[in-house]
Amino acid sequence: MNANVGMVYPVAAKVNTYTVGTSITYSNGTVLAEAISANVSWNRNDSHFYGNDVELDSDNGITGYSISFEPSGLTDTVRALLLGEVSEGSSSAAYYRVNDTASPDVGFGYIRVMRSKATGSAAAATTSYEAWWYHKLKFSISSEETRTKEASIDWRVPTLEGTGAGVSLDSTGVLQFAHHKTFDTLAAAKTWLNAKASIS
């Protein structure tokens, strides 16, 4: 078995430059909050080519993806990074303005904690850390519910909806959507993600 048993260390960084066919760079990234969940849906072609009454070829390549990410909460600065809200004023008079402009393009990543064990093995299960980095997406929040405190607390946190696109990072013309790598230690997975998100 190789099962996902946890999620930690969600990070993001604003896209700084992107030149088709060469590279993508990011501004200084940040850890967003504690991670609760992330649900990724890959959008694929479903195209079939027929001749002589049989299928000759098909295409199920990825065209994009969507991510539903639930953090433990969002600070004002993280909202600004992910949603494009703008800081106005200074010192105690500062506030954040919600605009009609599109959210900025960001890179986004996190670590999946995995538990694996060979079938029938008497050995203890081992833990590994699967780091994921999504190159370019936009986040949005469609709704936020606020309620009074009742007899039992109902913990409410925002859900960020992200829509991702492919990027061309080399001369092959092949679009890339994400990179992922598995590590034996959490520290090594964090180091890899920090390099992706320009977190020093």
Number of C-alpha atoms within 10 A of each C-alpha: 11 13 12 15 11 14 19 19 19 26 24 29 28 23 20 12 11 15 12 14 15 12 12 17 17 20 16 15 22 21 18 24 17 16 20 15 16 18 10 12 12 13 14 13 12 10 10 11 10 10 8 6 6 8 10 10 10 12 11 11 12 16 14 18 18 18 20 17 18 19 17 15 16 18 10 12 16 17 19 18 22 26 22 23 22 15 14 11 9 8 7 6 7 10 13 15 12 12 11 8 9 12 17 20 23 25 26 30 25 25 26 24 19 19 16 15 15 12 7 7 8 8 8 9 14 12 19 20 25 20 26 21 22 22 27 24 25 23 26 18 14 9 8 9 7 7 7 7 9 7 6 6 8 10 7 12 15 16 21 20 18 20 17 24 19 18 21 18 18 14 9 9 11 12 17 17 20 17 12 15 13 17 17 12 12 19 11 14 23 21 13 16 25 20 11 23 26 16 18 9
